[in-house]
């Protein structure tokens, strides 16, 4: 069976919902929006195009890391498999398409992030911490 793998860059439009199933497996989900940006030559400026909204689902360690790190409004890049599922609402058959994530990360073109690696301790400030401290010092001086 062929899987449809995609990568979407977007913004969390909801908080991350977290739960554990009866076997104790972690699961998380959130809504993601992605807006097309294109250059309008007639106006000489960038304009917004269509918006895509998708529900992202993840499980196990990815779910636990997602709930610990992400919140509404965060820019992210999500890679995973498109999945369509069917369900009934008041006797009517409905379909929804979801993205089952295999990887989720911050979009570093729109934010900064400092990864924490399990099992390692930070002995000294990271370059991110030093840059942030330098920016704060600069803004205080001006």
PEUR-V52618 format. One line per field, one symbol per residue. phi: phi as a letter, one per 20 degrees, with the letter a starting at -180 (. if undefined). A space follows every 50 residues. Layout:
phi: ???
This chain:
phi: .edeecccdacfdbfeecbcefenffbcbbecdcdfdbeeffembecedf dddbedcbclffffffffdebgnfeccccrdfcdcdbdclndeccbdcde fdbcbfeffcadbcfdegncdeecfffffffffffffffffe
